[in-house]
Amino acid sequence: MAETKFVGTPKKVTTHVNQNEDLIFEKSSAGKKAYRLAELDVPAVDAASLLGDAARTDLGVMPELSEIEIIRHFTRLSTWNYAIDLGMYPLGSCTMKYNPRVNEVVSRLEGIAEAHPYQPESLSQGVLGIMKLLSDCLVEITGMDTITLQPAAGAHGEFTGILLARAYHEAQGNARKKILIPDSAHGTNPATAAVCGYQVANLKSNAQGMVDIAELERMVDEDTAALMLTNPSTIGVFESEIHKIADILHAKGALLYMDGANMNALVGKTRPGDFGVDVMHLNLHKTFSTPHGGGGPGSGPVACKKILEPFLPKPVVVTKADGTLALDYDRPQSIGRVRMFYGNFGMFVRALAYILANGPDGLRQTTEDAVLNANYIRAKLEDTFEMQYKTRSLHEVVFSDKRQAKNGVKTGDMGKRLIDYGFHAYTVSFPMVVQGAMMIEPTESESREELDLLIDALKQIAREAEENPELVQTAPHATRLRRLDETAAARKPVLRWKPTPNGAADSSALTPDTAAKEW
């Protein structure tokens, strides 16, 4: 391991003391077992006689280890992970906030955790009640009229929302051709529009980082299906002329879609439905504290106005005349299912626990604290790093590497150097409307003491960038591995382990095509 290098005295980081770790296949030795099965008390049956050709007789190369080797292997690996339970995630536009343990306790209650989607509605009144109450809460928070909980993540919610917009326009006799997307929107927005069959038209921001109203008026016409607006935007700016934006769209029959990924800045303070939004998605794994990262499980409910209600994915939870809850499949204009069963139910439980634990006042306080934390960081660092947009920040602040880049130190270098000081890197090089973006969202989870540690580390890195640029350019220095070849990792990933004659791992990289064939 390389020697740790610091110019100043870091307050937080130490070198990792744990030993290196082979792959579990490389630790394997023939004949080892971590279990002992009881003797069969029924006659042995050949699997092939029951399953025929479907029975797999060759299991390939499987690792063989003792129990203590398995325990130590996975425990050691767990100590390498960075997690919100260990420290701050200053990633911007991702809201990597703490997941309260009460959420996990509630989601593991026997009647909730073991509920099966195929059990009859008469035995599912409790879980249907959870879905109904969560829906009611989210409708109230957003100021919308109705909601679907089906989508499995934010991008999936975008997809569902634009399908609703498309179905609405088709019902009017014209699906329309294009969707407008500001340059400050989330990167998934243009992909969503294209997947739904729309042309994407880019809308430039003005000098304040907001939608250029004059340009919007010029671009919106009868071929415009919707504007996909992230509000607050990815530079942490709230669209102060949002009512005017909505009026311009509605005058041409277009819809206002809002990417609700940044609702952590709005909950309890203002409601999108009140300022003209027609359809929006929410990220339960961001704003409402359900687990985030590692590919899921996420949840991206879509709330909408009454005009889009007929097109919601089916089934929807309804209240019958006798007061019981049921799932309504009789929806002839529905866009159909977008998710198996009813969505990621475990995330519904966690989000509802979070909402009820906080209550209206607590949710509002959460928003205010998130905005306060972001502006505290801004006030402490705006003399250290460039700010391309001077507009007031909400939940996140975006700096530029412009000053440090004069010495050859870029945002990616400083993000990697931040790892040496015990923090996860901020969001690097996004949004692209900011040169060398350094995007920081502290959320409400962090104390002033933790924010000060981050601020001190970033100030120290800025000094290093001026006094010893090479130190920052070659970071990180305190990690198990140093700089990786990120381009090679993306273009030639090693997607599976392959044994070699001597039993070691085959380190030759596989292309995605060959890996797919071998898989």
C-alpha positions as CSV (number, residue, x, y, z in Angstrom):
1,M,0.0,0.0,0.0
2,A,1.3,3.5,-0.9
3,E,2.3,5.8,1.9
4,T,-0.4,8.3,2.8
5,K,0.6,11.8,1.8
6,F,-0.8,14.9,3.5
7,V,0.3,18.5,3.4
8,G,-1.7,19.6,6.4
9,T,-3.0,17.6,9.3
10,P,-6.2,15.7,8.4
11,K,-8.8,15.4,11.1
12,K,-10.6,12.4,9.8
13,V,-8.7,9.9,7.7
14,T,-6.4,7.0,8.6
15,T,-4.9,4.4,6.4
16,H,-6.9,1.2,6.1
17,V,-5.3,-1.5,8.4
18,N,-7.1,-4.5,7.1
19,Q,-5.3,-7.1,5.0
20,N,-5.8,-7.6,1.3
21,E,-8.4,-10.1,0.1
22,D,-8.3,-12.7,-2.6
23,L,-11.4,-13.6,-4.5
24,I,-13.6,-16.3,-2.9
25,F,-12.7,-18.6,-5.8
26,E,-9.0,-18.1,-5.2
27,K,-9.4,-19.0,-1.5
28,S,-11.1,-22.2,-2.3
29,S,-9.7,-25.6,-1.7
30,A,-11.3,-28.9,-2.7
31,G,-13.2,-30.8,0.0
32,K,-13.9,-27.9,2.4
33,K,-17.4,-27.4,3.6
34,A,-19.2,-24.8,5.8
35,Y,-22.2,-27.0,6.5
36,R,-23.3,-30.5,7.5
37,L,-26.6,-31.7,6.3
38,A,-28.8,-34.0,8.3
39,E,-29.3,-37.6,7.2
40,L,-32.2,-38.0,4.8
41,D,-35.3,-39.5,6.4
42,V,-37.0,-40.1,3.0
43,P,-35.7,-42.2,0.0
44,A,-33.2,-40.3,-2.1
45,V,-34.6,-39.3,-5.5
46,D,-32.6,-38.6,-8.6
47,A,-33.2,-35.0,-9.7
48,A,-33.0,-36.0,-13.3
49,S,-35.9,-38.3,-12.9
50,L,-38.1,-35.5,-11.7
51,L,-36.8,-32.6,-13.8
52,G,-35.6,-34.4,-16.9
53,D,-33.4,-32.2,-19.2
54,A,-34.1,-29.2,-16.9
55,A,-31.9,-30.8,-14.2
56,R,-28.4,-29.3,-14.1
57,T,-25.8,-31.9,-13.3
58,D,-22.7,-29.8,-13.9
59,L,-22.5,-26.9,-11.4
60,G,-19.3,-25.5,-12.9
61,V,-16.5,-24.2,-10.7
62,M,-17.9,-23.5,-7.2
63,P,-15.8,-22.2,-4.3
64,E,-15.3,-24.6,-1.4
65,L,-14.4,-23.0,2.0
66,S,-14.8,-23.5,5.7
67,E,-17.3,-21.5,7.7
68,I,-14.7,-19.3,9.3
69,E,-13.1,-18.5,6.0
70,I,-16.5,-17.4,4.6
71,I,-17.3,-15.3,7.6
72,R,-13.9,-13.6,7.6
73,H,-14.0,-13.1,3.8
74,F,-17.4,-11.2,3.8
75,T,-16.7,-9.4,7.0
76,R,-13.4,-8.1,5.7
77,L,-15.1,-7.0,2.4
78,S,-17.8,-5.2,4.4
79,T,-15.1,-3.1,6.1
80,W,-14.0,-1.8,2.7
81,N,-17.4,-0.3,1.9
82,Y,-18.2,3.4,2.4
83,A,-21.7,3.9,3.7
84,I,-24.0,6.6,5.0
85,D,-23.7,4.9,8.4
86,L,-19.9,5.6,8.3
87,G,-19.8,9.1,6.9
88,M,-21.2,11.9,4.8
89,Y,-22.1,11.5,1.1
90,P,-21.8,15.0,-0.4
91,L,-23.1,13.8,-3.8
92,G,-25.1,16.6,-5.4
93,S,-28.6,15.9,-6.9
94,C,-28.7,12.5,-5.2
95,T,-29.9,13.3,-1.7
96,M,-27.9,10.6,0.0
97,K,-29.5,11.1,3.4
98,Y,-29.6,8.9,6.5
99,N,-32.1,6.1,6.5
100,P,-33.7,6.1,10.0
101,R,-33.7,2.7,11.8
102,V,-37.4,3.0,12.6
103,N,-38.1,2.5,8.9
104,E,-36.2,-0.8,9.0
105,V,-38.0,-2.0,12.1
106,V,-41.4,-1.3,10.7
107,S,-40.6,-2.9,7.3
108,R,-39.6,-6.1,9.1
109,L,-42.8,-6.6,11.1
110,E,-44.1,-10.1,10.4
111,G,-47.4,-9.2,8.8
112,I,-45.8,-6.7,6.6
113,A,-42.6,-8.4,5.6
114,E,-44.2,-11.7,4.8
115,A,-47.2,-10.4,2.9
116,H,-47.5,-12.0,-0.5
117,P,-48.7,-10.3,-3.6
118,Y,-50.9,-13.3,-4.5
119,Q,-52.8,-13.4,-1.2
120,P,-56.5,-12.4,-1.5
121,E,-57.5,-8.8,-1.0
122,S,-59.5,-9.9,2.1
123,L,-56.2,-10.8,3.8
124,S,-54.4,-7.8,2.4
125,Q,-56.3,-4.9,3.9
126,G,-53.3,-3.9,6.0
127,V,-50.8,-3.7,3.2
128,L,-53.4,-2.1,0.9
129,G,-54.0,0.4,3.7
130,I,-50.3,1.3,3.7
131,M,-50.4,1.9,0.0
132,K,-53.5,4.0,0.3
133,L,-52.2,6.1,3.1
134,L,-48.8,6.6,1.5
135,S,-50.6,7.7,-1.7
136,D,-52.8,10.2,0.2
137,C,-49.7,11.6,1.9
138,L,-47.7,12.0,-1.3
139,V,-50.7,13.6,-3.1
140,E,-51.0,16.1,-0.2
141,I,-47.3,16.8,-0.2
142,T,-47.1,17.4,-4.0
143,G,-50.5,19.2,-4.4
144,M,-51.5,16.8,-7.1
145,D,-54.8,14.9,-7.5
146,T,-53.8,11.3,-7.8
147,I,-50.8,9.0,-7.9
148,T,-49.4,5.6,-9.0
149,L,-46.8,3.8,-6.8
150,Q,-45.7,1.3,-9.4
151,P,-42.5,2.7,-10.9
152,A,-39.4,1.2,-9.5
153,A,-37.0,4.2,-9.6
154,G,-36.7,7.8,-10.6
155,A,-35.9,7.1,-14.3
156,H,-38.8,4.6,-14.4
157,G,-41.0,7.3,-12.9
158,E,-40.0,9.6,-15.7
159,F,-40.8,7.0,-18.3
160,T,-44.2,6.4,-16.7
161,G,-44.9,10.1,-16.5
162,I,-44.1,10.7,-20.2
163,L,-46.2,7.7,-21.1
164,L,-49.1,9.3,-19.3
165,A,-48.5,12.6,-21.2
166,R,-48.4,10.7,-24.5
167,A,-51.6,8.8,-23.7
168,Y,-53.3,12.1,-22.8
169,H,-52.3,13.8,-26.1
170,E,-53.3,10.7,-28.1
171,A,-56.7,10.8,-26.4
172,Q,-56.9,14.4,-27.7
173,G,-56.2,13.1,-31.2
174,N,-52.5,14.1,-31.5
175,A,-49.6,12.5,-29.7
176,R,-47.3,15.5,-30.6
177,K,-43.7,15.2,-31.7
178,K,-41.2,16.8,-29.3
179,I,-40.4,17.4,-25.7
180,L,-38.4,20.4,-24.4
181,I,-35.6,19.7,-21.9
182,P,-33.5,22.5,-20.2
183,D,-29.8,22.1,-20.2
184,S,-29.9,22.1,-16.4
185,A,-32.1,19.0,-16.2
186,H,-31.2,15.5,-15.0
187,G,-29.4,13.4,-17.6
188,T,-32.0,10.8,-17.7
189,N,-34.7,13.2,-19.0
190,P,-33.6,13.3,-22.6
191,A,-33.1,9.5,-22.6
192,T,-36.7,9.1,-21.2
193,A,-38.2,11.3,-23.9
194,A,-36.4,9.5,-26.7
195,V,-37.4,6.1,-25.3
196,C,-41.0,7.3,-25.4
197,G,-40.7,8.2,-29.0
198,Y,-40.2,11.9,-28.8
199,Q,-37.8,14.3,-30.4
200,V,-35.7,16.1,-27.8
201,A,-35.3,19.9,-28.1
202,N,-32.7,21.5,-25.8
203,L,-33.6,24.6,-23.9
204,K,-30.8,26.9,-22.9
205,S,-30.5,28.4,-19.5
206,N,-30.2,32.1,-18.9
207,A,-27.5,33.9,-16.9
208,Q,-29.2,33.0,-13.6
209,G,-29.2,29.3,-14.5
210,M,-33.0,29.4,-15.0
211,V,-35.2,28.7,-18.0
212,D,-35.0,31.4,-20.6
213,I,-38.6,32.5,-20.8
214,A,-38.3,34.2,-24.2
215,E,-36.6,31.1,-25.6
216,L,-39.3,28.9,-24.1
217,E,-42.0,31.1,-25.8
218,R,-40.3,30.8,-29.1
219,M,-39.9,27.0,-28.9
220,V,-43.3,25.9,-27.6
221,D,-45.8,25.1,-30.3
222,E,-48.6,22.7,-31.1
223,D,-46.1,19.9,-31.6
224,T,-44.7,20.2,-28.1
225,A,-46.0,17.4,-25.8
226,A,-44.3,18.6,-22.6
227,L,-41.4,20.4,-20.9
228,M,-39.4,18.2,-18.6
229,L,-38.3,20.5,-15.9
230,T,-36.1,19.7,-12.9
231,N,-37.1,22.1,-10.1
232,P,-35.0,23.0,-8.2
233,S,-32.6,22.4,-11.1
234,T,-29.4,20.5,-10.9
235,I,-27.5,23.7,-10.0
236,G,-29.8,24.0,-6.9
237,V,-31.8,27.0,-8.3
238,F,-35.6,27.3,-8.0
239,E,-37.4,28.5,-11.1
240,S,-38.8,31.8,-9.8
241,E,-41.0,32.2,-12.9
242,I,-42.5,28.8,-12.7
243,H,-46.0,30.1,-13.0
244,K,-45.2,31.8,-16.2
245,I,-43.5,28.7,-17.5
246,A,-46.6,26.7,-16.8
247,D,-48.9,29.3,-18.5
248,I,-46.8,29.3,-21.6
249,L,-47.0,25.5,-21.9
250,H,-50.7,25.3,-21.1
251,A,-51.5,28.0,-23.7
252,K,-50.2,25.7,-26.4
253,G,-51.8,22.6,-24.9
254,A,-48.5,21.2,-23.7
255,L,-47.9,19.7,-20.2
256,L,-45.5,20.6,-17.5
257,Y,-43.6,17.5,-16.3
258,M,-41.5,18.0,-13.2
259,D,-38.5,15.8,-12.3
260,G,-39.1,15.6,-8.6
261,A,-35.7,14.2,-7.7
262,N,-34.9,17.4,-5.8
263,M,-38.1,17.5,-3.7
264,N,-35.9,17.5,-0.6
265,A,-35.8,21.3,-1.1
266,L,-39.6,21.7,-1.3
267,V,-41.4,19.3,1.0
268,G,-43.6,21.3,3.4
269,K,-42.7,24.6,1.9
270,T,-44.4,24.6,-1.6
271,R,-46.3,22.1,-3.7
272,P,-45.6,21.5,-7.4
273,G,-49.3,21.1,-8.1
274,D,-49.9,24.6,-6.8
275,F,-47.5,26.2,-9.2
276,G,-48.7,24.5,-12.4
277,V,-47.1,21.1,-12.7
278,D,-49.3,18.5,-14.4
279,V,-47.3,15.3,-13.7
280,M,-44.1,14.5,-11.7
281,H,-42.2,11.7,-10.2
282,L,-40.9,11.4,-6.7
283,N,-37.8,9.5,-5.5
284,L,-38.7,7.6,-2.3
285,H,-35.1,6.6,-2.1
286,K,-34.1,10.3,-2.0
287,T,-36.6,12.6,-0.4
288,F,-38.3,10.0,1.8
289,S,-35.2,8.2,3.1
290,T,-35.6,4.7,1.8
291,P,-32.3,3.0,0.9
292,H,-30.4,4.5,-2.0
293,G,-27.5,3.2,-4.1
294,G,-26.2,-0.1,-5.4
295,G,-28.8,-0.2,-8.1
296,G,-31.9,-0.3,-5.8
297,P,-34.4,-1.1,-4.6
298,G,-35.7,2.3,-5.5
299,S,-39.2,3.6,-5.9
300,G,-40.4,6.4,-8.1
301,P,-44.1,7.1,-7.7
302,V,-45.8,9.4,-10.3
303,A,-48.3,12.0,-9.2
304,C,-50.5,13.8,-11.6
305,K,-53.5,16.1,-12.1
306,K,-57.0,14.8,-12.7
307,I,-56.7,15.1,-16.5
308,L,-54.1,12.3,-16.5
309,E,-55.9,10.0,-14.0
310,P,-57.6,7.8,-16.6
311,F,-54.3,6.8,-18.0
312,L,-52.6,5.7,-14.7
313,P,-51.0,2.2,-14.7
314,K,-53.3,-0.5,-13.4
315,P,-54.2,-1.7,-10.9
316,V,-54.9,1.2,-8.5
317,V,-56.0,1.0,-4.9
318,V,-59.7,2.0,-4.5
319,T,-62.1,2.1,-1.5
320,K,-65.3,0.0,-2.1
321,A,-68.8,0.9,-0.9
322,D,-68.4,-1.2,2.2
323,G,-65.2,0.7,3.2
324,T,-62.8,-2.1,2.3
325,L,-59.9,-1.6,0.0
326,A,-59.4,-3.3,-3.4
327,L,-57.3,-3.3,-6.5
328,D,-59.1,-1.8,-9.6
329,Y,-58.1,-3.4,-12.9
330,D,-61.0,-2.1,-14.9
331,R,-59.3,0.9,-16.5
332,P,-59.8,0.9,-20.3
333,Q,-57.5,3.9,-20.9
334,S,-54.7,2.8,-18.7
335,I,-51.2,2.7,-20.1
336,G,-51.0,-0.8,-18.5
337,R,-48.6,-2.2,-16.0
338,V,-45.2,-0.7,-15.7
339,R,-44.0,-2.9,-12.9
340,M,-44.6,-6.5,-11.8
341,F,-47.3,-6.6,-9.1
342,Y,-47.7,-3.3,-7.4
343,G,-44.2,-1.7,-7.0
344,N,-41.5,-2.0,-4.4
345,F,-43.7,-2.5,-1.4
346,G,-40.9,-2.6,1.2
347,M,-40.0,0.9,0.1
348,F,-43.6,2.1,0.6
349,V,-43.4,0.9,4.2
350,R,-40.2,2.7,4.9
351,A,-41.3,6.0,3.2
352,L,-44.6,6.0,5.1
353,A,-42.7,5.4,8.4
354,Y,-40.5,8.3,7.7
355,I,-43.4,10.6,6.8
356,L,-45.5,9.6,9.9
357,A,-42.5,9.8,12.2
358,N,-41.7,13.4,11.1
359,G,-45.2,14.7,10.6
360,P,-45.9,17.9,8.7
361,D,-43.8,20.1,10.9
362,G,-40.9,17.6,10.9
363,L,-40.9,17.3,7.1
364,R,-40.9,21.1,6.8
365,Q,-38.0,21.3,9.3
366,T,-36.1,18.7,7.3
367,T,-36.4,20.8,4.1
368,E,-35.3,23.9,5.9
369,D,-32.3,22.1,7.4
370,A,-31.2,20.7,4.1
371,V,-31.3,24.2,2.5
372,L,-29.5,25.7,5.5
373,N,-26.7,23.1,5.3
374,A,-26.2,23.7,1.6
375,N,-26.0,27.5,2.1
376,Y,-23.7,27.1,5.0
377,I,-21.3,25.2,2.7
378,R,-21.7,27.9,0.0
379,A,-21.0,30.7,2.4
380,K,-17.8,29.0,3.7
381,L,-16.4,28.0,0.3
382,E,-17.5,30.6,-2.2
383,D,-14.2,32.5,-1.6
384,T,-12.3,29.3,-2.2
385,F,-14.0,28.0,-5.4
386,E,-15.5,29.7,-8.3
387,M,-19.3,29.9,-8.7
388,Q,-20.6,30.2,-12.2
389,Y,-24.1,31.0,-11.1
390,K,-24.6,33.5,-8.3
391,T,-28.3,32.7,-8.0
392,R,-29.5,31.8,-4.5
393,S,-28.9,28.1,-3.7
394,L,-31.5,25.7,-2.3
395,H,-30.7,22.2,-1.3
396,E,-27.3,21.9,-3.1
397,V,-24.5,24.2,-4.3
398,V,-22.4,23.8,-7.4
399,F,-18.9,25.2,-7.5
400,S,-16.5,25.2,-10.5
401,D,-12.8,24.1,-10.6
402,K,-11.9,27.1,-12.7
403,R,-9.4,28.6,-10.3
404,Q,-7.7,25.3,-9.6
405,A,-7.7,24.3,-13.2
406,K,-5.2,27.0,-13.9
407,N,-2.7,24.8,-12.0
408,G,-3.8,21.7,-13.8
409,V,-6.0,20.4,-11.0
410,K,-9.5,19.5,-12.1
411,T,-12.7,18.6,-10.3
412,G,-12.1,14.9,-10.6
413,D,-8.6,15.3,-9.0
414,M,-10.1,17.1,-6.0
415,G,-12.9,14.6,-5.7
416,K,-10.3,11.8,-5.5
417,R,-8.2,13.8,-3.0
418,L,-11.3,14.2,-0.8
419,I,-11.3,10.4,-0.3
420,D,-8.0,10.8,1.4
421,Y,-9.7,13.0,4.0
422,G,-12.3,10.4,4.8
423,F,-15.2,11.7,2.7
424,H,-17.0,10.2,-0.3
425,A,-16.4,12.4,-3.3
426,Y,-18.9,15.1,-4.3
427,T,-20.6,14.8,-7.7
428,V,-17.9,15.4,-10.3
429,S,-18.3,17.2,-13.7
430,F,-22.1,17.5,-13.5
431,P,-24.2,19.4,-14.4
432,M,-22.4,20.0,-17.6
433,V,-23.6,23.6,-17.8
434,V,-21.0,24.4,-15.1
435,Q,-17.3,24.2,-16.1
436,G,-15.6,21.5,-14.0
437,A,-18.6,21.2,-11.7
438,M,-18.2,20.4,-8.0
439,M,-21.8,19.5,-7.0
440,I,-22.4,19.2,-3.2
441,E,-25.7,18.3,-1.4
442,P,-25.2,17.8,2.3
443,T,-28.9,17.0,3.1
444,E,-30.4,17.7,6.5
445,S,-28.6,14.6,7.9
446,E,-25.3,16.3,8.6
447,S,-24.4,18.3,11.7
448,R,-22.5,21.5,11.7
449,E,-19.5,19.7,13.0
450,E,-19.5,17.2,10.1
451,L,-20.0,20.1,7.6
452,D,-17.0,21.9,9.1
453,L,-14.8,18.8,8.6
454,L,-15.8,18.7,4.9
455,I,-15.2,22.4,4.5
456,D,-11.8,22.2,6.1
457,A,-10.9,19.3,3.9
458,L,-11.9,21.2,0.7
459,K,-10.1,24.3,1.8
460,Q,-7.0,22.2,2.4
461,I,-7.3,20.6,-1.0
462,A,-7.6,24.0,-2.6
463,R,-4.3,25.0,-0.9
464,E,-2.7,21.8,-2.1
465,A,-3.9,22.5,-5.6
466,E,-1.9,25.8,-5.5
467,E,1.2,24.7,-3.6
468,N,1.6,21.1,-4.7
469,P,-0.7,20.3,-7.7
470,E,0.9,16.9,-8.3
471,L,-0.2,15.7,-4.9
472,V,-3.9,16.3,-5.8
473,Q,-3.4,15.1,-9.4
474,T,-2.2,11.7,-8.2
475,A,-4.8,11.2,-5.4
476,P,-6.1,9.2,-3.7
477,H,-3.1,8.1,-1.6
478,A,-4.8,6.6,1.5
479,T,-6.9,4.0,-0.3
480,R,-6.3,0.3,-0.9
481,L,-5.9,0.9,-4.6
482,R,-4.6,4.1,-6.2
483,R,-5.9,5.6,-9.4
484,L,-7.7,3.2,-11.6
485,D,-7.8,3.3,-15.4
486,E,-11.5,4.3,-15.6
487,T,-11.6,4.4,-19.4
488,A,-10.3,0.8,-19.6
489,A,-12.7,-0.3,-16.8
490,A,-15.6,1.1,-18.8
491,R,-14.6,-0.2,-22.2
492,K,-13.1,-3.5,-21.2
493,P,-14.7,-4.6,-17.9
494,V,-13.9,-7.9,-16.4
495,L,-17.4,-9.3,-16.0
496,R,-16.7,-12.8,-14.6
497,W,-14.1,-14.8,-12.9
498,K,-12.3,-17.5,-15.0
499,P,-10.0,-20.1,-13.6
500,T,-6.5,-20.6,-15.1
501,P,-4.5,-23.8,-15.0
502,N,-2.7,-22.8,-11.8
503,G,-6.0,-21.9,-10.1
504,A,-5.5,-18.1,-10.1
505,A,-8.0,-15.7,-11.6
506,D,-7.8,-14.9,-15.3
507,S,-7.2,-11.2,-15.4
508,S,-7.8,-10.8,-19.1
509,A,-10.6,-8.3,-19.7
510,L,-13.7,-9.4,-21.5
511,T,-15.6,-7.2,-23.8
512,P,-19.3,-6.8,-23.1
513,D,-20.1,-8.8,-26.3
514,T,-17.9,-11.8,-25.5
515,A,-19.0,-11.7,-21.9
516,A,-22.6,-11.8,-22.9
517,K,-21.9,-14.8,-25.1
518,E,-20.1,-16.7,-22.4
519,W,-22.8,-15.9,-19.9
